[in-house]
Structures are given as C-alpha cells and as structure tokens.
Amino acid sequence: MKKMLSVLLTISLLSASSFAYGPRGHQLVGAIADKRLAKNKPMANKVKQLLDGLTLEQAATLPDAIKSWDNCGKRASSAAVTTKSRINSELRAFFQANLCSRHPSHHEFHYTDVPVLGNEKYADGAVGRSQFDIVQMIPFCVRVLKGETPETNERAITKAVAIILLAHYLGDIHQPLHVGAEYFDANGSPIEPNAATTSFADQGGNKLTLFTLMQGKLKSAGKFHSYWDGQTVENAFGTATNAKVAQQLAGKEPTDWRVSGNATTWAEQLANEGIVLAREAHDRLNFKNIKSTTGEEDIVSGRAEEKKMPDGTFYALWAADVVKVEIHKAGWRLAALLEEALQ
C-alpha cells in the first residue's frame, strides 16, 4: 500500500509540469450541467439559444480565455475566443467595460479572499471582500437572467454573457483557494486580519510555493493556487474523458448539494461552504520564509509545506478527494441555478 501511494504521489508531482489541465475543472462543471439540463429540454433549448449553440462545457472556459485580450504588462491578442461571432462580440463588450487597467476589472470577479484564520463567514467582516468579488457578481448575473437588471447594465453583462460567467464562476467558487486566503503579519506569522492591523495576504495561494511529501521528503509542486486550479483535477480524474466523467457524475446525486432560498442568495452560502475547505487546505501546511514589503497588500513570496497529519492522509490525495466532491456539486448547482434564474 505504501509503495502504491508513493507511485501515485510521484505521478502527481511530475505531471504538474507536463499536463495543462487548467481549463479541465471548468469544462467538467459545464459538462455535468449540460447532462443535467438535458433532462429539461425546454430549459436546455433556452440556454442553447442564448449561447448561440455553445454548450456549457465550451462556455465555461471563456471567462479565462478573454484574459488573452488583456494588455496589462503583456501584448494583447485580438484573436476571437469562440467561432460564434455574436458571443465573441458580447464578450468583447464585457471585456471593454471591465478592463484589467480599471476598477472594477474582470479579473476581480473570479474570487474573494476571506481570511481562513478564525471562524469568519463571508458576512462577518470586510477584509478580502469587495463590491465586485465573486460573491457579488454571481447574483448580479442571476438578476440579469431574471430580467431584474437590464442587459444594458454598466458591466455590459448580457444574458448570454451572464450564462458564460456563471458557468465559470460556479467552478471558481467551488475551488477553495478562490474563496479563502491566509494573512500574515510583518514577521511572517499567520494572523486574523482586521482594519486596525497590518497584514499581508497570500493572494489565494498565488504568492506561495507548495511543497508536498514524496517518499518522506518535501518536493516543490509549484504555485499553491495553480496546484488547486489544475493538478488536483488531474489527480482526481486522471485520464478519464470529460464525457465519461460527466455522464457518471450527472447520473449520481451528490450529497448535500442543495442550496436554500432564492438563487441570488446562493453565492454567499457557497462561499461559506468553501471557506471551511480553504481553511483546511491551509491548516494542513506549515508556512516558512514569508516575505513582505511595507505598503503592499500581499506577501512577496513564501513556502507552504505539507504537514504529516494525524490521519496519515497525504495532501495530494486529500485535495483530490475534495475536488471530486466539489466539481460534482458545482455541476449540479450550475444546472439548478440556471433553471431557477431562467424559469
């Protein structure tokens, strides 16, 4: 058994640099939702018409694809992100209304950074939250679909763009590091921040390098956030096709997936659920060499090193299990959210 775990972890670490599964988690969420909506043909047809024939699996990666149009610190691309001219045009208008050089930027819409130290829920504080974070933008999109917010809104979110964003944001909010962040004091120790203290965030793990155990030694697994965005998905689903995974998970109801209340309230509930996972994702690590600069909001860099846990579970295996559950729930919730918003 120990030999098998060692092999699995070796594959996990080595594959991080040889596979590009960044979009895969989002595709799986969309593909599961596609299968669920297929059981409701009128709703499936409504979504298909709004998306000009795109599937949710295809739509789910577009909010990341438009980042290629950014010119903040890099050369921007003018290439279309989809062959559907109307959809590309509407996405371009959304992009222009939320440029990377402005506030709000479309980049801000993908996450919230609730502190993981302490027992905060989203509504308990202000640090890490914003008017345009993911918890605010999901209900914004829902209101557009319901007709409560006009398609001529300042953010240029049409009904088609709203579906595309929801297909992506439902995946993001089920990724723990898109919800919670660790904050450090000037000495590099984790703290629970507030308006009166100076703190530096790990930027949802983007500023930390993750080191996981392999054959008893710590080995670099790359950026902490990127590990959760991509490598955990590979570890969870391996070489199975998206179609096969979606077929299996769409036909099996996940435990505790239902969300109460109006769809505009779901995002905060999902964030509170994700914060618990983000907290454990950090609690299973030791932090070292945390560097910060006075006047900055985030740390400069640091190490996040896997602890040997009492339950004996390796970080890679624990994280893969979390991702299996979260992607499963996200697909079912995306379908249910669209059904509620477009009814």
Phi, psi and chi 1 to 4 in degrees:
 res  aa     phi    psi   chi1   chi2   chi3   chi4
   1 MET       -  -43.9 -178.2   63.7 -179.5      -
   2 LYS   -62.2  -37.1  -71.3 -176.6  178.7  179.1
   3 LYS   -65.9  -40.1 -176.9  176.7 -178.8 -179.2
   4 MET   -63.9  -42.9 -177.6 -179.9  -64.2      -
   5 LEU   -63.7  -38.2  -73.2  173.2      -      -
   6 SER   -63.2  -42.3  176.5      -      -      -
   7 VAL   -63.5  -44.7  170.9      -      -      -
   8 LEU   -60.1  -43.7  -74.6  170.2      -      -
   9 LEU   -70.4  -33.2  -69.8  171.6      -      -
  10 THR   -62.3  -46.0  -59.9      -      -      -
  11 ILE   -59.9  -43.3  -67.2  171.5      -      -
  12 SER   -57.6  -47.4  165.3      -      -      -
  13 LEU   -72.5  -41.2  -70.9  168.3      -      -
  14 LEU   -70.6  -35.0  -65.8  178.2      -      -
  15 SER   -73.3  -13.3   62.5      -      -      -
  16 ALA   -60.8  -30.9      -      -      -      -
  17 SER   -98.5   -5.6   60.1      -      -      -
  18 SER  -113.8   -8.1   57.4      -      -      -
  19 PHE  -122.8  141.5  -68.3   93.7      -      -
  20 ALA  -113.3   80.3      -      -      -      -
  21 TYR  -101.5   20.0  -81.2  116.6      -      -
  22 GLY   -47.0  -49.1      -      -      -      -
  23 PRO   -76.1  -12.7  -12.4   27.5      -      -
  24 ARG   -63.1  -40.9 -166.8 -177.5 -176.5 -160.8
  25 GLY   -59.5  -42.0      -      -      -      -
  26 HIS   -66.9  -40.2  -71.5  -68.4      -      -
  27 GLN   -61.0  -41.1  -69.5  169.9  -15.0      -
  28 LEU   -65.8  -40.6  -74.2  171.2      -      -
  29 VAL   -59.7  -47.0  171.5      -      -      -
  30 GLY   -64.2  -40.3      -      -      -      -
  31 ALA   -66.5  -39.4      -      -      -      -
  32 ILE   -63.6  -44.3  -66.1  166.1      -      -
  33 ALA   -63.6  -38.0      -      -      -      -
  34 ASP   -57.1  -45.5  -78.5  -33.5      -      -
  35 LYS   -65.2  -40.0  -65.1  -71.4 -173.3 -175.6
  36 ARG   -66.5  -43.9  -66.2  -64.6  -53.6  160.6
  37 LEU   -69.5  -23.8  -76.0 -179.8      -      -
  38 ALA   -61.4  -19.9      -      -      -      -
  39 LYS   -79.3  -11.4  -60.5  177.4 -177.8  -64.0
  40 ASN  -123.0   82.7 -177.6  -15.6      -      -
  41 LYS   -59.1  -44.0  -73.3 -168.9  176.6 -178.8
  42 PRO   -57.4  -41.7  -26.1   36.6      -      -
  43 MET   -70.1  -41.6 -175.3   59.0   62.8      -
  44 ALA   -60.1  -40.8      -      -      -      -
  45 ASN   -67.0  -37.7  -71.8  -23.2      -      -
  46 LYS   -63.8  -44.6 -174.4  178.9  -68.1 -172.5
  47 VAL   -64.9  -43.3  170.8      -      -      -
  48 LYS   -61.4  -41.1 -176.5  176.8 -179.2  180.0
  49 GLN   -65.4  -44.7 -176.2  176.1    9.6      -
  50 LEU   -63.8  -33.5  -75.1  168.5      -      -
  51 LEU   -91.2    8.0  -68.1 -179.8      -      -
  52 ASP    55.8   36.2 -160.8   15.4      -      -
  53 GLY    95.8   -9.7      -      -      -      -
  54 LEU   -67.3  145.8  -71.8  175.6      -      -
  55 THR   -85.2  163.7   63.9      -      -      -
  56 LEU   -65.0  -32.5  -68.5  170.5      -      -
  57 GLU   -60.0  -41.8  179.8  179.4    2.3      -
  58 GLN   -73.2  -40.1  -65.7  167.4  -32.5      -
  59 ALA   -67.5  -31.0      -      -      -      -
  60 ALA   -62.5  -23.6      -      -      -      -
  61 THR   -93.5   -9.8   60.0      -      -      -
  62 LEU   -64.7  -37.2  -65.7  178.8      -      -
  63 PRO   -61.8  -24.7  -30.4   41.0      -      -
  64 ASP   -84.4  -34.1  -85.1  -14.1      -      -
  65 ALA   -62.1  -34.8      -      -      -      -
  66 ILE   -70.9   -9.5   65.4  171.9      -      -
  67 LYS   -65.1  -18.5  -68.0  175.7 -178.1  177.0
  68 SER   -67.1  -18.9   65.6      -      -      -
  69 TRP   -81.6  -11.4  -65.0  -19.8      -      -
  70 ASP   -63.5  144.4  -73.3  -26.8      -      -
  71 ASN  -119.2   17.0   63.9   -3.1      -      -
  72 CYS   -79.5   97.9  -64.5      -      -      -
  73 GLY    79.6    7.9      -      -      -      -
  74 LYS  -154.5  167.8   64.3  178.7 -177.5  179.5
  75 ARG   -78.8  127.3  178.5  177.1  -65.3 -179.7
  76 ALA   -79.9  147.9      -      -      -      -
  77 SER   -97.3  148.5  168.4      -      -      -
  78 SER  -108.8    5.0   60.6      -      -      -
  79 ALA   -68.7  141.2      -      -      -      -
  80 ALA   -63.1  146.3      -      -      -      -
  81 VAL   -97.0   -7.7  -65.4      -      -      -
  82 THR  -152.0  153.2  171.6      -      -      -
  83 THR   -78.0   -8.9   57.8      -      -      -
  84 LYS   -80.9  105.2  -53.5  -65.9 -176.0  179.3
  85 SER   -62.0  -39.6   59.0      -      -      -
  86 ARG   -64.8  -45.0  173.8  175.6   64.8   81.1
  87 ILE   -63.5  -43.2  -60.4  -61.3      -      -
  88 ASN   -61.9  -39.6 -161.1   75.5      -      -
  89 SER   -65.6  -41.9  177.8      -      -      -
  90 GLU   -68.9  -37.1  -69.2 -175.2   32.0      -
  91 LEU   -66.6  -36.7  -77.2  170.8      -      -
  92 ARG   -64.6  -39.6  177.2   65.9   73.7  170.4
  93 ALA   -65.4  -41.3      -      -      -      -
  94 PHE   -61.1  -45.2  164.8   73.5      -      -
  95 PHE   -59.5  -45.8  169.6   80.6      -      -
  96 GLN   -65.7  -29.8  -69.3  -68.2  -17.1      -
  97 ALA   -79.2  -12.0      -      -      -      -
  98 ASN  -139.7   51.3  -54.4  -78.5      -      -
  99 LEU   -61.1  153.5  -67.2  171.9      -      -
 100 CYS   -63.8  -21.7   60.1      -      -      -
 101 SER   -88.5    0.1   57.9      -      -      -
 102 ARG  -118.7  171.4  -63.1  179.6 -172.5  170.5
 103 HIS  -123.1  121.5  174.1   70.8      -      -
 104 PRO   -80.5  150.8   32.0  -37.2      -      -
 105 SER  -104.7  150.1  159.0      -      -      -
 106 HIS   -61.5  -19.8   65.7  100.6      -      -
 107 HIS   -66.2  -32.6  -70.5 -104.3      -      -
 108 GLU   -67.7  -20.4  -61.4  172.0   46.6      -
 109 PHE   -77.1   -9.3  -54.6  160.8      -      -
 110 HIS   -90.5   -8.1  -66.9 -114.3      -      -
 111 TYR  -155.8  168.9   64.7   90.7      -      -
 112 THR  -140.4  152.7 -171.2      -      -      -
 113 ASP  -119.6   62.3  -77.4  -24.6      -      -
 114 VAL   -66.9  133.6  177.1      -      -      -
 115 PRO   -60.0  135.6  -24.2   35.2      -      -
 116 VAL   -86.9  -21.8  -64.5      -      -      -
 117 LEU   -80.2  131.9 -168.5   61.5      -      -
 118 GLY    97.9 -168.4      -      -      -      -
 119 ASN  -124.2   38.8  -67.0  -59.6      -      -
 120 GLU   -68.6  145.3  -70.5 -172.6   28.5      -
 121 LYS  -105.3  173.9  -67.1 -175.6  177.1 -179.2
 122 TYR   -56.9  -41.8 -179.6   82.5      -      -
 123 ALA   -81.1   -2.0      -      -      -      -
 124 ASP   -81.9  -11.8  -69.7  -19.6      -      -
 125 GLY  -159.8 -170.7      -      -      -      -
 126 ALA  -119.3  -25.3      -      -      -      -
 127 VAL   -61.5  129.3  174.9      -      -      -
 128 GLY    86.0  -11.8      -      -      -      -
 129 ARG  -100.3  159.9  -64.8   80.0  153.1  175.5
 130 SER  -154.3  167.9   79.8      -      -      -
 131 GLN   -63.6  -22.6 -179.8 -175.5   -3.9      -
 132 PHE  -122.5   27.0  -62.1  102.3      -      -
 133 ASP   -81.0  179.0   67.4   19.9      -      -
 134 ILE   -62.5  -31.7 -167.8  168.6      -      -
 135 VAL   -69.9  -25.4  179.4      -      -      -
 136 GLN   -89.2  -33.1  -56.8  -57.3  -41.7      -
 137 MET   -79.8  -29.4  -66.5  -50.5  -63.4      -
 138 ILE   -61.8  -51.1  -73.4  176.4      -      -
 139 PRO   -65.1  -29.2   16.8  -28.8      -      -
 140 PHE   -58.7  -48.2 -172.2  105.9      -      -
 141 CYS   -63.5  -39.1  -67.8      -      -      -
 142 VAL   -62.0  -42.7  170.0      -      -      -
 143 ARG   -64.5  -33.8  -71.3 -167.8  -66.5  -89.3
 144 VAL   -64.0  -44.8  170.6      -      -      -
 145 LEU   -66.3  -33.8  -67.1 -178.7      -      -
 146 LYS   -76.6  -12.6  -74.7  176.3  171.1  -74.2
 147 GLY    85.2    7.3      -      -      -      -
 148 GLU   -79.8  -26.5  -63.3  170.4   -0.8      -
 149 THR  -116.9  127.2  -64.4      -      -      -
 150 PRO   -66.9  153.1   24.7  -34.8      -      -
 151 GLU   -68.4  -14.7  -68.6 -174.2  -83.9      -
 152 THR   -88.4   27.4   54.6      -      -      -
 153 ASN   -69.2  164.4   58.1   77.3      -      -
 154 GLU   -62.5  -27.1 -170.2  176.5    9.1      -
 155 ARG   -84.7   -4.9  -56.2  -86.9   64.3   81.1
 156 ALA    59.8   39.0      -      -      -      -
 157 ILE   -97.6  103.1  -63.1  176.2      -      -
 158 THR   -82.0  177.7   61.4      -      -      -
 159 LYS   -63.8  -39.3  -72.0 -171.0  176.2 -176.3
 160 ALA   -64.0  -46.1      -      -      -      -
 161 VAL   -64.2  -37.3  171.1      -      -      -
 162 ALA   -59.9  -43.5      -      -      -      -
 163 ILE   -64.0  -43.5  -66.7  174.4      -      -
 164 ILE   -60.6  -44.9  -69.8  166.6      -      -
 165 LEU   -66.0  -42.6  -64.9  178.3      -      -
 166 LEU   -63.7  -38.8  -72.3  172.2      -      -
 167 ALA   -59.2  -32.3      -      -      -      -
 168 HIS   -87.4  -46.9 -172.8   87.6      -      -
 169 TYR   -65.5  -29.8  -63.6  163.0      -      -
 170 LEU   -65.4  -31.8  -97.3  -73.2      -      -
 171 GLY   -70.4  -45.3      -      -      -      -
 172 ASP   -58.7  -45.7  -80.0  -16.1      -      -
 173 ILE   -72.4  -12.3 -153.5  166.0      -      -
 174 HIS   -96.2    5.3  -77.4   82.1      -      -
 175 GLN  -102.1  113.1 -158.8  -86.0   61.8      -
 176 PRO   -51.0  -36.8  -29.1   36.8      -      -
 177 LEU   -80.8    0.2  -62.0 -165.0      -      -
 178 HIS   -90.6   -0.5  -85.2  -97.3      -      -
 179 VAL  -119.3  -41.9  177.3      -      -      -
 180 GLY  -121.4  154.6      -      -      -      -
 181 ALA  -141.5  152.3      -      -      -      -
 182 GLU   -91.1  141.7 -170.1   81.0   74.8      -
 183 TYR  -117.9  143.9  -69.8   75.5      -      -
 184 PHE  -126.0  151.8  -60.7   88.3      -      -
 185 ASP   -86.0 -178.3   63.0   18.9      -      -
 186 ALA   -65.1  -17.7      -      -      -      -
 187 ASN   -92.0   -1.0  -64.7  -42.3      -      -
 188 GLY    88.4   13.6      -      -      -      -
 189 SER   -96.0  138.7  -61.5      -      -      -
 190 PRO   -61.2  139.2  -24.5   36.3      -      -
 191 ILE  -140.2  162.0   61.4  169.3      -      -
 192 GLU   -94.3  110.4 -175.5  174.8    2.2      -
 193 PRO   -78.9  158.8   31.8  -36.4      -      -
 194 ASN  -152.1  177.0   56.5   57.3      -      -
 195 ALA   -62.6  -21.5      -      -      -      -
 196 ALA   -93.1   -7.5      -      -      -      -
 197 THR  -113.2  151.7   61.1      -      -      -
 198 THR   -88.8  125.4  -60.8      -      -      -
 199 SER  -142.9  160.4   60.8      -      -      -
 200 PHE  -131.1  126.5  -54.1   87.8      -      -
 201 ALA   -88.3  156.0      -      -      -      -
 202 ASP   -86.0    5.4   72.8   -4.0      -      -
 203 GLN    57.7   49.7 -158.0 -179.3   79.1      -
 204 GLY    60.1   31.4      -      -      -      -
 205 GLY    87.8   -4.8      -      -      -      -
 206 ASN   -66.6  -24.5  -84.4  -56.5      -      -
 207 LYS   -96.4    3.5  -66.0  -66.5 -173.5  176.4
 208 LEU  -113.4  144.4  -66.9  169.8      -      -
 209 THR   -99.8  127.9  -59.5      -      -      -
 210 LEU   -88.3  134.6  176.6   65.5      -      -
 211 PHE  -121.7  118.6  -71.0   80.8      -      -
 212 THR  -111.3  159.5   56.5      -      -      -
 213 LEU   -79.5  132.4  -70.8  165.7      -      -
 214 MET  -140.6  117.0 -173.6  174.6   72.8      -
 215 GLN    53.9   40.6  -64.0  179.2  -21.6      -
 216 GLY    82.0   -0.5      -      -      -      -
 217 LYS  -121.4  150.6  -63.3 -178.3  178.7  179.9
 218 LEU   -82.2  128.2  -70.4  167.7      -      -
 219 LYS  -127.1  143.6  -59.1  -70.9 -175.6 -179.8
 220 SER   -66.6  132.2  174.0      -      -      -
 221 ALA  -112.5   15.9      -      -      -      -
 222 GLY    86.6 -165.5      -      -      -      -
 223 LYS   -63.7  136.4  -69.8  -62.8 -178.0 -177.1
 224 PHE   -56.9  -47.6 -174.6   25.6      -      -
 225 HIS   -65.4  -45.7 -174.3   99.4      -      -
 226 SER   -61.5  -34.6  -62.9      -      -      -
 227 TYR   -58.1  -45.2  178.5   84.2      -      -
 228 TRP   -73.1  -33.8  -86.0   89.5      -      -
 229 ASP   -65.4  -38.4  -95.1   -9.4      -      -
 230 GLY  -124.4  -53.7      -      -      -      -
 231 GLN   -65.9  -35.0 -171.6   56.9   51.7      -
 232 THR   -63.2  -33.9   54.1      -      -      -
 233 VAL   -67.8  -42.1 -179.5      -      -      -
 234 GLU   -62.7  -43.0  167.5   62.1   17.0      -
 235 ASN   -64.4  -34.7  -67.5  -12.9      -      -
 236 ALA   -74.5  -40.5      -      -      -      -
 237 PHE  -117.2   -9.3  -60.2  106.7      -      -
 238 GLY    55.5 -135.3      -      -      -      -
 239 THR   -94.0    3.4   58.5      -      -      -
 240 ALA   -61.2  139.4      -      -      -      -
 241 THR   -68.7  156.6   64.7      -      -      -
 242 ASN   -58.9  -39.9  -73.2   -1.3      -      -
 243 ALA   -62.2  -41.9      -      -      -      -
 244 LYS   -67.7  -44.2 -176.9  175.5 -179.1  179.8
 245 VAL   -63.3  -44.9  172.7      -      -      -
 246 ALA   -63.3  -41.3      -      -      -      -
 247 GLN   -60.7  -43.7 -176.5   68.6   38.0      -
 248 GLN   -68.0  -47.8  179.0 -175.4   11.7      -
 249 LEU   -77.2  -27.7  -63.9 -174.7      -      -
 250 ALA   -70.9  -24.1      -      -      -      -
 251 GLY   -93.5   -1.9      -      -      -      -
 252 LYS  -123.3  114.3 -179.5 -178.4  179.0 -178.3
 253 GLU   -68.1  125.4 -176.4  171.5    1.3      -
 254 PRO   -73.4  153.6   23.4  -29.8      -      -
 255 THR   -72.5  136.9  -57.2      -      -      -
 256 ASP    54.0   42.6  -62.1  -32.1      -      -
 257 TRP   -92.5  -20.6   72.7  -84.1      -      -
 258 ARG   -70.3  143.3  -64.8 -173.9 -176.6  -82.6
 259 VAL  -118.8  139.3 -172.0      -      -      -
 260 SER   -90.0  160.5   62.5      -      -      -
 261 GLY    81.4 -177.4      -      -      -      -
 262 ASN   -62.9  148.2 -174.0  -75.0      -      -
 263 ALA   -59.1  -24.6      -      -      -      -
 264 THR   -70.1  -12.6   55.6      -      -      -
 265 THR   -99.2   -4.7   70.5      -      -      -
 266 TRP   -67.0  -38.8  -72.0   16.9      -      -
 267 ALA   -57.9  -43.5      -      -      -      -
 268 GLU   -65.0  -38.6 -174.3  171.8  -24.5      -
 269 GLN   -63.6  -41.9  -64.7  178.2   63.9      -
 270 LEU   -67.8  -37.7  -60.2 -177.4      -      -
 271 ALA   -63.8  -43.2      -      -      -      -
 272 ASN   -62.0  -36.1  -72.0  -22.4      -      -
 273 GLU   -66.6  -42.6 -175.4 -179.4  -74.9      -
 274 GLY   -69.0  -31.4      -      -      -      -
 275 ILE   -60.5  -37.5  -68.9  165.0      -      -
 276 VAL   -60.6  -42.5  176.1      -      -      -
 277 LEU   -70.8  -39.0  -64.7  172.9      -      -
 278 ALA   -62.1  -37.5      -      -      -      -
 279 ARG   -63.1  -45.5 -173.0  169.6  -65.8  124.6
 280 GLU   -69.0  -35.0 -174.7  169.5    1.4      -
 281 ALA   -59.5  -31.5      -      -      -      -
 282 HIS   -87.4  -36.9  -74.3   80.2      -      -
 283 ASP   -63.0  -24.2  -76.1  -12.9      -      -
 284 ARG   -82.4    9.5  -73.3  175.0  169.9  -94.0
 285 LEU  -128.2  154.1  -56.9  168.8      -      -
 286 ASN  -104.8  145.1  -70.8  -44.8      -      -
 287 PHE  -112.6  133.0  -58.4  103.6      -      -
 288 LYS  -139.2  159.5  -64.0 -177.9  178.4  179.3
 289 ASN    53.3   40.9  -59.0  -22.9      -      -
 290 ILE   -75.5  121.4  -56.8  -61.4      -      -
 291 LYS  -114.9  136.6  -62.4  178.9 -179.1  178.7
 292 SER  -139.4  163.5   59.2      -      -      -
 293 THR  -127.7  129.7  -59.6      -      -      -
 294 THR   -54.8  133.2  -58.3      -      -      -
 295 GLY    95.1  -12.8      -      -      -      -
 296 GLU   -93.3  155.4  -63.6  -64.6  -34.7      -
 297 GLU   -87.6  -28.5  -66.3 -176.7   -6.1      -
 298 ASP  -114.0  158.0  -58.7  -37.3      -      -
 299 ILE   -66.7  162.8   62.3  171.1      -      -
 300 VAL   -83.8  -44.1  174.8      -      -      -
 301 SER  -169.0  173.1   61.6      -      -      -
 302 GLY   173.2  170.4      -      -      -      -
 303 ARG  -110.4  136.7  -69.8  170.5   62.5  101.7
 304 ALA  -117.5  109.6      -      -      -      -
 305 GLU  -109.8  132.2  -61.3 -179.1   -6.6      -
 306 GLU   -60.8  134.1  177.3  176.9   -3.5      -
 307 LYS   -88.2  156.1  -65.3  177.8 -176.1  176.5
 308 LYS   -83.0  113.4  -69.3 -176.6  178.3  179.0
 309 MET   -89.1  151.2  -59.9  -59.8  -67.6      -
 310 PRO   -57.7  -31.4  -25.9   34.9      -      -
 311 ASP   -79.9   -6.4   62.9    8.7      -      -
 312 GLY    75.6    5.4      -      -      -      -
 313 THR   -83.0  127.0  -56.3      -      -      -
 314 PHE   -67.3  149.3  -72.7  106.1      -      -
 315 TYR   -58.3  -43.6 -163.3   91.2      -      -
 316 ALA   -60.8  -40.5      -      -      -      -
 317 LEU   -73.7  -39.8  -60.1  179.7      -      -
 318 TRP   -62.3  -47.1  171.5   79.5      -      -
 319 ALA   -63.5  -39.5      -      -      -      -
 320 ALA   -62.7  -40.5      -      -      -      -
 321 ASP   -63.7  -39.9  -74.7  -18.1      -      -
 322 VAL   -61.4  -45.6  167.7      -      -      -
 323 VAL   -64.8  -38.6  164.6      -      -      -
 324 LYS   -56.5  -46.0  -73.6  178.5 -175.5  176.8
 325 VAL   -68.4  -44.5  171.9      -      -      -
 326 GLU   -69.6  -40.2  -68.4  -54.5  -65.3      -
 327 ILE   -67.2  -37.5  -75.3  179.4      -      -
 328 HIS   -59.5  -51.2 -168.1 -177.3      -      -
 329 LYS   -62.7  -42.2  -73.3 -178.7  177.7  179.3
 330 ALA   -60.5  -40.9      -      -      -      -
 331 GLY   -63.9  -44.7      -      -      -      -
 332 TRP   -66.3  -40.5  -81.8   63.0      -      -
 333 ARG   -70.1  -36.1  -73.3  168.4  170.4  170.1
 334 LEU   -60.5  -47.1  172.4   59.3      -      -
 335 ALA   -60.7  -45.2      -      -      -      -
 336 ALA   -66.0  -37.5      -      -      -      -
 337 LEU   -65.0  -43.4 -175.0   70.7      -      -
 338 LEU   -66.3  -39.0  -67.1  177.3      -      -
 339 GLU   -62.3  -40.5  -73.0  179.2  -36.6      -
 340 GLU   -70.8  -40.7 -152.0  -88.4   -8.9      -
 341 ALA   -76.0  -29.2      -      -      -      -
 342 LEU  -104.4    5.5  -72.6  168.0      -      -
 343 GLN   -65.4      -   63.6 -176.8  -13.9      -
